[in-house]
Amino acid sequence: MLWFYGFLGLAFALSLIDLIPVRKITLIEGIFDHEERSLFNSGRIFCFRKYCRKHLEAWRETGHKPKMVSNLCQEGISWHALDISEINPKKGSTIKIIAWQTLSGKIRIYSLEPSDWVWTDPYEEELRLEASKKGYADVDTYKRDLEHQYCEKRKIELMRKHGLTTGEVETLEYMPDFITAYDTLSKRKGITAVELEKQIRERIRIRKTCDLKPFDIANEFAKTDILNEEAAEELGISVEEYREYQEKKHELMRHCFNMKERIAYARTGFISPDRMEHLGKCSDCLNLIAADRIDYHETGKIGGLTHKAWKDSKVTLF
């Protein structure tokens, strides 16, 4: 009989181990994004902005960037756990999830609480670690050196591509190709780069292609019009007539102003008589060189206004 009571006592002790919370821990801390409901483990999944505190601190300690399956940090909690939270977090708020675990590690109670932890942008953290490895005292100096290196490399590329002199290339703003494409195409259309970016984003959004960030569109979208039946419909012509229109336009574009000519006009305002004939036929070039001249006078660079808009959009290389 004693063995039976001993067995009951052991079973009771084991149940207490699995039922009574004895340890308080912080499950996750960071910038809250949203909550999901799990159908597989009957629980709540709390999603946080990449990276949470645990990941960032591990990154700093090891020097290795955390490998993640998604762009969010996640923490799941079973429906069986008791929620004693006094807050209902909104997207973007800094919170932490405190949990009480049993000896077996199961969460029985949890609470969502405000946090005073300061989130660090992963991009800035990566630059800080790179700067530290290379012996820089501060990240701003490292950024300036990176930008200088990029500009020098870009200068050589532009001189080779367009056959420019050192003096001519200094007239250009050094930007990535896709930003330069925005600048050129928007000027040809007689609109700003920001307006062009919005137009392209709207077209792609309508087609439900993808969700785009400001100034983050592939070169092919920036360099060419999106040619299809919609474009013909907008002009009120048939697809065949639109194709003929495009063929004539492409033939005309073979004689459009090159970069050396754009630089010369931006600086001097002079156009040779033989190029005036092309301007009479090509409104795109007329818009382009007029915008270049304004751009140069306002910023001292061709592409200066677009470069400013790009920087203001908070999407940067450095």
VOKE-519751 format. One line per 2 residues: number of its first residue (from 1); their letters; for each residue z, y, x of C-alpha. Coordinates in steps of 0.02 Angstrom, whole numbers, plus 50000, padded with zeros to 5 digits. Example, Ala and Ser with C-alpha at 12.3 -4.5 7.8 and 13.67 -1.06 7.14 Angstrom:
% VOKE-519751
1) AS) 50390:49775:50615 ~ 50357:49947:50684 .
***
This chain:
% VOKE-519751
1) ML) 50000:50000:50000 ~ 50038:50115:50144 .
3) WF) 49860:50103:50205 ~ 49799:50165:50035 .
5) YG) 49909:50320:50042 ~ 49855:50347:50221 .
7) FL) 49674:50340:50167 ~ 49707:50466:50028 .
9) GL) 49793:50581:50150 ~ 49648:50572:50270 .
11) AF) 49523:50605:50130 ~ 49626:50755:50073 .
13) AL) 49634:50824:50250 ~ 49447:50806:50271 .
15) SL) 49416:50895:50106 ~ 49527:51038:50163 .
17) ID) 49426:51052:50323 ~ 49268:51072:50220 .
19) LI) 49343:51185:50086 ~ 49466:51307:50162 .
21) PV) 49390:51452:50263 ~ 49484:51478:50424 .
23) RK) 49366:51579:50535 ~ 49293:51754:50510 .
25) IT) 49125:51793:50593 ~ 48984:51920:50586 .
27) LI) 48828:51827:50533 ~ 48703:51968:50560 .
29) EG) 48704:52156:50586 ~ 48558:52277:50580 .
31) IF) 48440:52375:50468 ~ 48427:52292:50298 .
33) DH) 48250:52268:50231 ~ 48256:52158:50076 .
35) EE) 48326:52001:49997 ~ 48232:51843:49950 .
37) RS) 48280:51698:49840 ~ 48260:51524:49913 .
39) LF) 48203:51382:49801 ~ 48227:51250:49936 .
41) NS) 48407:51272:49988 ~ 48470:51356:49830 .
43) GR) 48526:51513:49921 ~ 48500:51696:49962 .
45) IF) 48400:51752:50113 ~ 48440:51923:50184 .
47) CF) 48299:52001:50286 ~ 48329:52132:50421 .
49) RK) 48213:52241:50523 ~ 48161:52170:50690 .
51) YC) 48271:52162:50793 ~ 48449:52134:50732 .
53) RK) 48600:52170:50843 ~ 48615:51991:50905 .
55) HL) 48433:51985:50962 ~ 48438:52156:51048 .
57) EA) 48599:52116:51141 ~ 48527:51948:51197 .
59) WR) 48369:52038:51255 ~ 48471:52160:51360 .
61) ET) 48578:52022:51432 ~ 48437:51903:51481 .
63) GH) 48293:52024:51504 ~ 48183:51912:51397 .
65) KP) 48107:51973:51235 ~ 48164:51864:51088 .
67) KM) 48032:51749:51016 ~ 48022:51765:50827 .
69) VS) 47923:51673:50695 ~ 47908:51827:50582 .
71) NL) 47929:52015:50598 ~ 48100:52006:50515 .
73) CQ) 48270:51937:50563 ~ 48337:51826:50424 .
75) EG) 48503:51751:50373 ~ 48523:51626:50232 .
77) IS) 48680:51595:50130 ~ 48708:51458:50001 .
79) WH) 48734:51501:49817 ~ 48898:51403:49827 .
81) AL) 48976:51537:49939 ~ 49078:51673:49853 .
83) DI) 49008:51849:49870 ~ 49148:51980:49879 .
85) SE) 49033:52125:49930 ~ 49074:52299:49867 .
87) IN) 48904:52373:49911 ~ 48725:52344:49854 .
89) PK) 48623:52386:50010 ~ 48459:52480:49999 .
91) KG) 48310:52457:50113 ~ 48340:52549:50276 .
93) ST) 48530:52549:50267 ~ 48631:52484:50415 .
95) IK) 48743:52340:50362 ~ 48826:52182:50426 .
97) II) 48865:52018:50339 ~ 49041:51957:50368 .
99) AW) 49073:51773:50328 ~ 49224:51658:50320 .
101) QT) 49187:51482:50379 ~ 49276:51317:50364 .
103) LS) 49316:51210:50515 ~ 49155:51114:50482 .
105) GK) 49055:51276:50490 ~ 49015:51297:50304 .
107) IR) 49019:51473:50232 ~ 49135:51486:50083 .
109) IY) 49156:51675:50069 ~ 49047:51820:50128 .
111) SL) 49036:52007:50112 ~ 48900:52138:50143 .
113) EP) 48980:52288:50228 ~ 48921:52455:50300 .
115) SD) 48896:52462:50489 ~ 48897:52604:50615 .
117) WV) 48786:52509:50738 ~ 48639:52611:50802 .
119) WT) 48472:52520:50795 ~ 48354:52533:50944 .
121) DP) 48166:52534:50924 ~ 48100:52373:51007 .
123) YE) 47958:52471:51087 ~ 48080:52593:51166 .
125) EE) 48192:52449:51220 ~ 48045:52363:51304 .
127) LR) 47999:52522:51397 ~ 48181:52548:51449 .
129) LE) 48192:52373:51522 ~ 48024:52392:51611 .
131) AS) 48078:52559:51684 ~ 48242:52484:51743 .
133) KK) 48154:52337:51828 ~ 48037:52456:51918 .
135) GY) 48179:52565:51981 ~ 48159:52716:51867 .
137) AD) 48315:52818:51830 ~ 48258:52860:51654 .
139) VD) 48126:52800:51532 ~ 48047:52973:51505 .
141) TY) 47992:52981:51688 ~ 47920:52806:51670 .
143) KR) 47824:52858:51513 ~ 47750:53009:51602 .
145) DL) 47693:52902:51747 ~ 47615:52775:51627 .
147) EH) 47522:52913:51536 ~ 47461:52988:51700 .
149) QY) 47396:52818:51756 ~ 47309:52793:51589 .
151) CE) 47227:52966:51596 ~ 47162:52936:51773 .
153) KR) 47089:52769:51722 ~ 47014:52844:51564 .
155) KI) 46937:52987:51663 ~ 46843:52865:51776 .
157) EL) 46783:52764:51625 ~ 46715:52920:51537 .
159) MR) 46627:52984:51694 ~ 46542:52816:51717 .
161) KH) 46498:52794:51532 ~ 46424:52967:51501 .
163) GL) 46370:53016:51676 ~ 46490:53164:51681 .
165) TT) 46547:53270:51826 ~ 46731:53296:51867 .
167) GE) 46724:53468:51787 ~ 46641:53403:51628 .
169) VE) 46762:53259:51603 ~ 46910:53379:51610 .
171) TL) 46843:53453:51447 ~ 46879:53290:51355 .
173) EY) 47045:53234:51282 ~ 47088:53063:51352 .
175) MP) 47111:52949:51202 ~ 47081:52764:51163 .
177) DF) 46906:52720:51104 ~ 46955:52697:50922 .
179) IT) 47034:52871:50915 ~ 46881:52946:51001 .
181) AY) 46772:52859:50872 ~ 46875:52940:50733 .
183) DT) 46852:53109:50813 ~ 46663:53093:50828 .
185) LS) 46631:53016:50657 ~ 46744:53137:50564 .
187) KR) 46659:53287:50647 ~ 46487:53219:50601 .
189) KG) 46544:53205:50421 ~ 46617:53380:50422 .
191) IT) 46796:53323:50386 ~ 46955:53301:50487 .
193) AV) 47003:53137:50572 ~ 47153:53122:50454 .
195) EL) 47039:53138:50302 ~ 46920:53007:50374 .
197) EK) 47063:52888:50407 ~ 47121:52906:50226 .
199) QI) 46945:52874:50160 ~ 46923:52716:50263 .
201) RE) 47096:52652:50219 ~ 47059:52680:50035 .
203) RI) 46894:52586:50045 ~ 46975:52439:50131 .
205) RI) 47124:52444:50013 ~ 47006:52433:49864 .
207) RK) 46926:52279:49943 ~ 47102:52212:49973 .
209) TC) 47057:52173:50153 ~ 47223:52216:50233 .
211) DL) 47367:52339:50238 ~ 47328:52470:50370 .
213) KP) 47441:52586:50467 ~ 47387:52766:50508 .
215) FD) 47254:52771:50643 ~ 47257:52581:50661 .
217) IA) 47081:52530:50607 ~ 46960:52427:50708 .
219) NE) 46820:52516:50802 ~ 46683:52447:50691 .
221) FA) 46757:52536:50540 ~ 46773:52700:50634 .
223) KT) 46602:52696:50718 ~ 46493:52655:50570 .
225) DI) 46483:52687:50385 ~ 46525:52536:50277 .
227) LN) 46350:52495:50215 ~ 46338:52404:50050 .
229) EE) 46290:52423:49868 ~ 46435:52541:49838 .
231) AA) 46362:52668:49959 ~ 46193:52662:49871 .
233) EE) 46278:52684:49704 ~ 46373:52836:49767 .
235) LG) 46208:52918:49816 ~ 46129:52872:49650 .
237) IS) 45988:52771:49728 ~ 45937:52589:49735 .
239) VE) 45987:52473:49876 ~ 45807:52470:49940 .
241) EY) 45800:52660:49943 ~ 45967:52663:50031 .
243) RE) 45903:52544:50165 ~ 45752:52656:50195 .
245) YQ) 45869:52805:50205 ~ 45974:52715:50334 .
247) EK) 45821:52668:50439 ~ 45766:52849:50447 .
249) KH) 45943:52903:50486 ~ 45958:52777:50628 .
251) EL) 45792:52836:50701 ~ 45856:53015:50695 .
253) MR) 46019:52963:50778 ~ 45924:52903:50931 .
255) HC) 45898:53088:50972 ~ 46073:53148:50930 .
257) FN) 46174:53255:51050 ~ 46249:53159:51194 .
259) MK) 46419:53196:51272 ~ 46349:53309:51410 .
261) ER) 46260:53415:51279 ~ 46416:53422:51170 .
263) IA) 46520:53481:51317 ~ 46393:53613:51365 .
265) YA) 46386:53685:51189 ~ 46576:53681:51168 .
267) RT) 46594:53782:51328 ~ 46449:53905:51312 .
269) GF) 46383:53901:51134 ~ 46206:53887:51205 .
271) IS) 46074:53767:51136 ~ 45904:53743:51215 .
273) PD) 45753:53780:51102 ~ 45693:53599:51104 .
275) RM) 45861:53540:51037 ~ 45860:53667:50897 .
277) EH) 45722:53565:50814 ~ 45837:53414:50803 .
279) LG) 45978:53518:50729 ~ 45859:53571:50591 .
281) KC) 45840:53389:50541 ~ 46013:53318:50580 .
283) SD) 46158:53393:50484 ~ 46275:53269:50569 .
285) CL) 46242:53343:50741 ~ 46257:53519:50671 .
287) NL) 46429:53476:50602 ~ 46476:53387:50763 .
289) IA) 46440:53524:50890 ~ 46511:53660:50775 .
291) AD) 46674:53561:50761 ~ 46674:53530:50950 .
293) RI) 46661:53717:50982 ~ 46808:53755:50866 .
295) DY) 46906:53612:50942 ~ 46876:53675:51119 .
297) HE) 46923:53854:51078 ~ 47084:53803:50989 .
299) TG) 47145:53668:51110 ~ 47041:53684:51268 .
301) KI) 46979:53506:51243 ~ 46851:53410:51142 .
303) GG) 46959:53294:51039 ~ 47115:53402:51053 .
305) LT) 47143:53421:50866 ~ 47120:53235:50833 .
307) HK) 47235:53194:50978 ~ 47371:53303:50902 .
309) AW) 47351:53220:50732 ~ 47362:53049:50814 .
311) KD) 47521:53097:50907 ~ 47595:53170:50748 .
313) SK) 47562:53004:50660 ~ 47696:52926:50774 .
315) VT) 47575:52789:50832 ~ 47577:52804:51022 .
317) LF) 47525:52706:51174 ~ 47668:52759:51286 .
***
